[in-house]
Amino acid sequence: MTVQIGTSELGDGAPVYVMAEIGVNHNGSVDTAIQLIDVAADAGAQAVKFQKRSPAISVILHATSRYPLPAEEANLRTITTLQNRYPGVPIGHSGHECGPQISIAAVALGAAVVERQITLDRTPWGSDHAASLEPRRFEHLVRDIRIIGEALGDGVKRVFPGELTPLAKLKCVHV
């Protein structure tokens, strides 16, 4: 099942939908909010999110409430549990970890959506800044998510064009 959001498709077979969570990291400044939107767009994110909590109507993203999230509490296999519980529904990961690794692993486990918090500077007061990625790290995360998305392929075993020449050479070898 896929879902259309604007010009992007979300779900099976579609590229991972990347959402930059600005949350409250604008610190009340419209200028900072605009800068963060620009950072997200320049990095290749499809959406930004400003935080408003309404759990009864919640985007199914595996998340924890700890900011920043230590790796041992990520429990990424919950993504698979949610995929099995809600077949056909795009499942994702909302990351509160400091680095990119856990979000990248979520993509490898089949997350259709990755939401990560971004900030211009991780040093100001507040747990959201500490659990956010600065512009360059967010850009690298989006790049790596795209690479992993391509590398996962479609699961069909076949010979790719780049394998034909090496295969031809191997078949010419007689034992």
Secondary structure, DSSP 8 states (H G I E B T S, - for coil): -EEEETTEEEETTS--EEEEE-TTTTTT-HHHHHHHHHHHHHHT-SEEE-----GGG---EE--S-SS--GGG--TTHHHHHHHHSTTS--EEEE--SSSHHHHHHHHTT-SEEEEEB-S-S-SSSHHHHTSB-HHHHHHHHHHHHHHHHHH--S-----GGGHHHHHHHHH---
